[in-house]
């Protein structure tokens, strides 16, 4: 089968490449000429482990091509997958479907034979039907079917998530389209993946339900962590204790500075809006959004407190700017918000991230100073903040930290270090939902902290 994928963002590029890897002929289309030219030279616009090699392999095998010419790409297409962005609409928080509808119009204008038009972008319930209307209006004689095929890949783990999915969801009400989709995913089904066939609206809802439920888990554990800090529990034990109940599961119970990225913030906001429009409010997700929005400021307060109540003129070594490790994506990254607020509160923030430096510069510019490596960020800092759990940061030993930092104060927003080891090494160590430890105990600690504050 010939597959056309429109949009070469995360979802489009990864799924197009993986379809090629599965043996299909794939054409990836994008309007941005520069991006297509770079892809033709195997320059991948995003950092995603394993993607560059997989693109190169499939280009060499002649299974994947890149173009800006949609009409030419559609010539022999059997399946056309729309994988363009659906950002948050500034006005009301609803998903902005402009790119999706524009793509539908362009497909309708250029397509001259039967194909299945699939939505891979995350879209509100009912969008598939709107796409059908647009296509019918634009090209009344065209024979086509529509399907919804949401994608569940995570950045940083995208290829494995695509090739070894927990499930594949295909929503369509047409038998012919269903057969096409079954054929498309036959290689994954053969390898053991469950293919779930539903109607279009259910499929569209599954994507939002999955993402907002995961975001709910994150906000829930973050509030539990806050409670632990107040009443004296240990969030690691609480998360483990509840997560071992198989009905709950232990994934997505890692407390932190709040969820970020290009999906959860956008999809939770859209879900609230979808519920409001349907007069069926999703109040839980509304609360999840509120908890997450309050989180960056809370993290800043924690850091200021750890620094002795005042960060004016202090050097903060800030490790991690991407919204999570193994990606260069800083979209809606809480780390960025925290770094920016600290700098605006008077601290000298010296930041380092293994992959997201250029991307961060585009968002916060020179508000913070950028170090060339971890050592440079740490050198003579008054406080270190671990904001994103890149493995090279998690592997830093207390001895290394002690030898670089001016003051032994570490605020760990990802619970990457062992409190006992940090205390033994003489640190004030503040993490999330776990009792803080101080270099000195009892009166000595109080005295040391008072001196620092003074
Ligand atoms: C998320 C979903 O996990 C994917 O299934 C989905 O396909 C994707 O959105 C999408 O809709 O395209 P992603 O945004 O790549 O994937 O990142 P996640 O790994 O889900 O992390 C999201 C945020 O939650 C990160 O900021 C992460 O640090 C945070 N998080 C995650 C926690 O704070 N604690 C956890 O236990 C897990």
Boltz pocket constraint, residues with backbone or C-beta under 6 A from the ligand:
constraints:
  - pocket:
      binder: B
      contacts: [[A, 122], [A, 151], [A, 152], [A, 153], [A, 154], [A, 155], [A, 156], [A, 211], [A, 214], [A, 218], [A, 251], [A, 252], [A, 253], [A, 254], [A, 255], [A, 256], [A, 257], [A, 258], [A, 259], [A, 260], [A, 261], [A, 262], [A, 263], [A, 264], [A, 323], [A, 324]]
      max_distance: 6.0
